[in-house]
Amino acid sequence: MFKRGITIILGASLLSACGASDIEVIQLDHIENQWNLESYTKEGEFVQVHETREVLEACEGERTAELNGDVTVYQTVFAGRNGVVSSMDPYSMKVVTYLEGDERYVVCREDYTNQWMAETIDKFPDFVNTSEGISVPRLPSLHQTSLSSKDKLMKTDELNIDEIDIIPFRDTLLEIEPALFGELELELDGKATRHSLTSFQPTGIDMPHRQIAIGLDRKTSQPYILFSFNERFVYQQLQFEELEDPASIEQQSFEELSVDTIIEPGEIKKGEAVPIYTFHYMRDGEPVTETMTVRFIEGTLLKEGEEPDSMLEEWMLDQEDGSRVIAHRKPFDGNSLTYPDFIEISTEESEQVMEVLKEAEPVGRKGEPADYRYLTLMEGWKGQEFEISYKQRSKKIDIYLTDPLREQTFKLSSKGAEVFLDIFPEYEKS
């Protein structure tokens, strides 16, 4: 009887040990305190949104490439990651918009791309206010502006900065009524400009209509596009896509430039080149007349299986994808961390730390709190947080990680601790 009892106890202990060793150290999830979610009303006032999981999981189902019917935009949510915001992280912000046409849709864009994806949904989350929405036309429109708006253009101080002194052409001022989704592109005498005039995104805020005009730098005779929201102007030099001739129109001055507005007010049809201005100037002593046109290019949604293109591809390099691991002295708690209160490591080093963590064993004790007490994992929109503690031995340091959500502590193996301390030597100084 005694031997049988011992056998039962040992068996139970072994089963318990096997069960404990099967506990997965890394369990990534949507961590609320890693995110700040804000929405805005159609009047542009920001409100807090607390449904982190629903927002971050938007557009992860089967995609749709069409938004059918007359569209009403209800609400847009900006999900921004708290703590250490890195330009190398494609998952630092997500923009999610809820709208309705023939069906209910959610459309999403990630921080590092200007491409959108969409999903058809059965119902909106509870926080979406469907009592008020903004009906957005499919096509943009151009209209003449009031005399008072033209007078304000001529009096604005925003066009004379540093060595640039821009003369606006008063009667070129036009008003743009936004479309749901797409871009307006400009061409002069068939030559496309390097940058689009403006882009429309389905974010659903009742913003003032945009205005455009043409201006000329007095000193260089270079033309500028003047662009405004609510009559506050910015400007950009009129540049063109690379031409075969190195001495192209981009380097030429527009001597004695005058501009006539020739557009007929109304909608800009999709893909149609609509004349808006006539440029008159001198080139090599001869008079030249060229027509500027505007074209609306409707936006496209990413199809199933397509990956978004990065706007930052040239300098995001290999750190665009993969896990991120950050050690920090203070918890996020909705605040951004600043150096030296955090340690950020490379994607390659982060992957090494993740592998080391996977091999950690559950234990029933902790060590002494470390200086950099917190370790945060980030992978996509998910994450996980640990509290780091340690125990100094004669020839080595034991590293412990506690998951506060599970109230479970794990101990790195001796080899794992060596790798961890090589990557985070600050813990040896704790």
N, C-alpha and C positions, 0 to 999 in steps of 0.2 A: 504494500500500500504506500509506504514511504517512497520507494523508488518510483512508483507510478506518479505520485504527486510531484516529485522533482522533475520527471519527464514532462508533465503538463506545463509546469512553470517555465522550464527551459524552452519548450515549444512555443508558448505564448510570447516569451521574450524575443525569440528569433523572428516570429511573425511580426511583432511590433517593430523590430529593427528593420526588417525588410520593407514594412509599410513606410517607415520614416525615410528610408533611403530612396524611396520612390517619389518623394515630394519634389516637384519641379521648383527650382529656385526662381527661374524667370517666368513670370506670369504677367505679360504685358496687357494693359487695359487702358481705357480712357480715364485719365486722372484729372479730376475736376480742377484741382488747384494749379494745374499746369496751364490752364486756359482762361482767357478772359473773353466772354462772348457779349457783343454789343449789336443791337439792331437799331435802325432808325425809322422814325415815322415818316410819312410822306412830306411833312413839313421840315424834315431834316434834324429832328431832335433825337438824341441817342437814348436808348433804354437798355437795361441789362437783360440778358437771356441766360437761364440757368440749366437748360436741357442740353448739356454738353454732349452726351452720347448721341442723341438724335441728330444733332447738327454735324458732328464729325463723321457719322456713318452715312450721311446723305451722299447720293450718287455712287454708292458702292454696289448697287444692284445692276440689273441689265440696263444698258443704255438705250436711249432713243436719240435719233439724229434729227427729229422734226418736232417743232412746237406748232401744233395745228390750231387753227381757229383764231378768232379775235382775242388777243391776249390782255389779261389784267394782271399786273404785278402787285402782290400783296405785301411781301416783307423780305428784307435782306438781312442776313446775319453775318457779321465779321467775327471769326474765331481767331484770336491771336494768341500765340504761345507766350506764356509768362516766363520769367527767369532770364536765361541767356538767349537772346535773339541773335542768330547768326545768319549772315547772308549766304553761308554755305549750306543752309538747311532748307530744302524745298518744302518742308512741312511746318513752316513758322506761321503761316496764316492760311485760312480757308474762307472763301466768300461763298455763301449759300443763299440762293434766292428762291422763294416760293411763288409760283404764278399759276394761272389757270387759263386755258383756252378750251379746246374741245375736251381736254382731259386735265387732270391736275399734274403739275410738273414741279420738279426741283432741279435747278441748274447750279453748277458749282465751278469754281476756279481756284486753283492753288496759287500760292504767293509768287512762285518763280516763273509762271507762264501767263500768257494772255489768251490761252485757249480754254474753251468752256466744254463741259460735259453735262448731260441731262438725263433724267430718269423720270419715267411715269410712275406716279404714286397713287394709292387708293384714297388716302386722306392726308390732310395736313396735320402736323404736330399741334398740340393744344395751344401753344403760345402764338401761333400764327393768327393774326387778326384779319378775318375775311370780311369784316363789316365795312372796311374802307380799302379801296384799291385804286391803282392808277392804270387807266387804259392807255396803252402805248401803241402808236401806229407802227405798221411794218416798214413804212417808207418815210424818210426825212423830207422836210420841206424847207425852201428858202423864200424869204419874204423881204420886202423893203422895210426899212426902219423909220421911226418918226423923226421929224426935224429936230426935236430936242435931243434925241440920241446922237444925231450927227453933230450937233453943236457941242455935246459933251466930249465926243471923240476929238474934236479940234482943240479942246481946252485941256485934255488930260496931260498930266506930268509924267506918266509912267513910260512914255516913249522916248524920254531923253535921259539916258543913264550913261555915265562915264563919257566915252568918246563917241557914242552912238547918238545921233540926232535925227530922229525919224519924222518926216513930214507925212501925215496921213492924207489920203485922197478922200475927201469928205463924202462924196456920193457913192463910194464903193462899199459903204457900211451895209451889211446884210444880216438878217437874223436867221438862225438855223433852228428849226423845230426838230427835236431829236427823234430818232427811230428806236425800235426795240434792240436791234443787234446788228452791228456791221461797221463799215468804215466809209468815210468820204475821201476819195483820192482826187488829186489835182493833176492836170496836164496843161502845159503851155506849148502851143504849136505842135502837139503830138508828143512832146517830151514829158515823161512822168516826173513828178517831184519825188525827192528821196524819202520824204516822210508823208504819211497820210495827214489830211487836214484835221480830222478828228475821228474818234471811234466812239461807238455807242455800245454800252454794256447793259444787260438786263437786270439792273440793280434797283430800279423802281423808286427813285426819289424824285420828288416834284421840284426839280432844279429849274432856275431861270433859263430861258432859251439862250443859246450861245450866239455870239456875234462874230463876224469876220469882216476884215477890210484889208486894203492894200496900202502900204506906206513905202517911202523911199528915204534912204540914208542920204542926207545932204552932201556928206563928204565923199562917199564912195560910189554914189549912184547905184547902189544895190537895192533891189526891191525886197520888202519884208511882208510876210503875212502877219496881220494883227488879229489877235484872237482874244475873246473875252467871255467871262461869266458875269452876268449882271453888271456889264459896262466897266469891269476892271480888266485892263488889257495886259496881255503878254505878247511877245513878238518873236518871230523866228525868221531868219534869212531864207529867202526862196532859193532852195537848192534842188538840183536835179540828179536823177540816177546817172551813173557813170556812162559817158558817151565815148564813142571811138576816138573822137578828136580831143586830145588833151587840152587844147585851148577852147574848151567848150563854153556853152552859155553860162556855166556855173562860175567861170572866172571873168566873164564879160560884165562890164558896167552897162546900165541902161540909161544912156545919156538922153536928157530932155524927155524923160518918161512922163506920159500922161495915160490915164486909165479911164475907160468908159464902162459903165455897168449896163449889161445888155440882157440880163436874165429875165425871163417871164416868171413871176411869182407862182409858186405851187410845189407839188410833190416832185421829187427826183426819182424817176423810174429806175428800177434795178438794172444795173449794167449799162445804162444809157449815158453817153457823154453829153452833158448839158452845158451850153455856153453861158458863162457868167460875166466875164470881163473881156474887153479888148485892150491890149497893150499897144501904145504908139511910142516909138523911141527911135533914136538914131544909131545906126551901126555902120562903122567905116564911112561916115559922112552921108549915108543913104538912109532915108526914112524906112522904117520897118513897122508892119502891123501884124500882130499875132493874137490869137484867141486863146483865152484860158477856159478850160472846161472842168466840170466837177462830175464825178461818177460815184454812185453808191454801190458798194460791194457788200452784199449781205453776208453776215457771219455764218460760219459753219460750226456744228457741234461735233465733238470727237465721237467716232463710231466705236462699237464694241471691239476691244483689242488694241485700239490705237493709244499710244502714249503721248502725252502733251510735250511739245517742244519747249525747251528752256529759253527764256529771254536772256539768261546769264551764262549761256553755254561756254563762252570763251574763257571765263574766269572761275566757273564753279568746279571745273576739272572733275576728278574722281570722287570728290566729297559730296556730290549731289545726292547720291543714294547711300543707303546703309544705316547702321545704327550710330547713335551718338551717346557718349557717356560723359557726364559732367559731375565733378566733385565740388561741393560748395559748403561754406560755413553756415549759412542761414537757409531756412526753408524758403521756398518760392513765395507762398502766401500772397500771390497776386502782385508781387513786386519784382521788378527787373534787378538782376544781380550785376554788380560792377566789379572789375578787377581791383584788388586781389582777392575778393571774396569767393571767387570761383576758379576752377581749373578746367579748361576745355582741351580735350585731346583730339587727335586725328581720327578719321574714320577707321583706318587700319588698326590703330591702337584700341579704339572702341570695340572692334570685333574681337580682339584678343581678350579684352576684359570680359566680354560676354561669354566667351568660351570658358574662361576661368570660373566664372560664376556658375555655369551649368554643372561643374564638377564639385561644387561646394556641398558639404554634408550638413544636414540639420543637427543642431545641438540644443541643449537646454540651458545654456549660459551665455553671457555677454562679457566683453572686456571693458576697458576704460574708454570713455567717449573720446573720439579723435577731434583734432582741431577742425579739419574739414569733415564735419559730422555727417553730411548727407551725400549720397551718391544717387544720381538720377539717370535712368536709362530712357532713351527716346528712340522709337522706331516707327516711322510713319506718323500716324495721328495718335498712336498709343504710347504708353510709357509705364514706368515703375519706379518706385522710390525705396531706398534703403537707408538705414542709419548705420554708420560705420563705427565700430569700436575695435580695440586692439589689446593685446597682452604682450608685454615685453618679456621675452625669455633671455637666457644668457647669450645664445648665439642666433636667435631668430625672433621674428615678430609674428604672432598669430593674428589673423585678420578675421573679424566677425562682421556679418551683415544681417541686420534685423529688418524684416518686412513688417512695418507697423500695422498694416491692414490685416495681416494674418497672425500677428503677434508670434512670428516664427523667426528664430535666429539660425543662421548658417555659418559654417566655418570653412574658410578656404583651405585647400590642401597645402602642404609645405611648398610644393612646386608652384601652385597657384598663387600663393602669397608672394613668392619671389617675383613672378611675372607682374603681379599687381604693384609691388613696390618699385619695380623697374620703371613702370609707366607713371606711377604716382609717388615719386621719392619724397614728396611732402609728408607722407604718412610716417616715414621713418623719423621725421623730426617732431612728431606729435608727442 
